[in-house]
Amino acid sequence: FGSLAVAPRGGRLEWAVFGLRFEMPAAWRLEQSALQTGRLQFRFRSGSDELEVARQSLAEVTLRNAPLDAWFQGLFAKSLRGFRTASRAAEYRGHPAVRCGGVLSLRARPLAVFRRRRIATGLAWHCPEADKVFAIRCDTETADDPLADRVADSIVCH
């Protein structure tokens, strides 16, 4: 599988798959991957925390059918089930973007009242130069966890 490379870099692992490059903390383990025509998606886990990285090619075609926010919510619909989320338009690296955040609803999982609250954060942006959409979704117990932004910052979009 010559299109996959994983290399250590100062306590982090650099992942490179079919032109998508990003860095993850070394303690995080790949749990699931999807390599589909036009889309790459990876789910990592560390303890009870979870992070997903996705790249969608042919962004102009993809976003013609749904705005960026709807695409993001659809892509992560299963992962965000049970979370009360809110999205807002943003800008990321000069590109149109959407940021999402929310908390796990106690109504969705009543026994969660005995555990720490789960916080979801997300970021998606459209890079017209590369004609790709990139997305990060993170689910942790820590409010304002910077992990999603650190992983996003490690992606080179064009």
C-alpha positions, 0 to 999 in steps of 0.5 A: 500500500504505497500511498500510505505513510506514517512517520513520527515527528516529535511526539506526533505522527504524520499521516499521509494518504493520497495527498492528505497530510495531517498530524495526530498525537502519537497516543491516538490510535486509528480506529476506522478508515474509509477510502472511497472514491473522492473521499478519505475519512479517518477516525482516531481514539484515545481513551474515550476521546474521538477525532475524525479527519475527512477530505472530500474531493470535487468540492464544487460538485459536492457543495452545489447540492448542499451548503458546507454546514449541511455537508458537515452535519451529514458527514458526521450525522452518526457521530453527532447523534445525541449531541445538541450542536450549533454551527456558525459560518466562519473563515479559516485560512482565508477560506469559507468555513463552518465551526460546530460545537455542542454537548451530549444531551442527557435526554439522548443518554440519561446515564451520562449524568453520572459521567463527565459531559461530552463536548463535540467540536468541529471545523470544515472548510472549502479550499477552492484552489484544491477543489476540496472540502476538509473536516475535523470532528472531535468528541472529548470531555474537555471544553475548549479542547484545542486538538481539532484546531491543532490537527486542522492546522497541520493539514496542507490544503493547497 
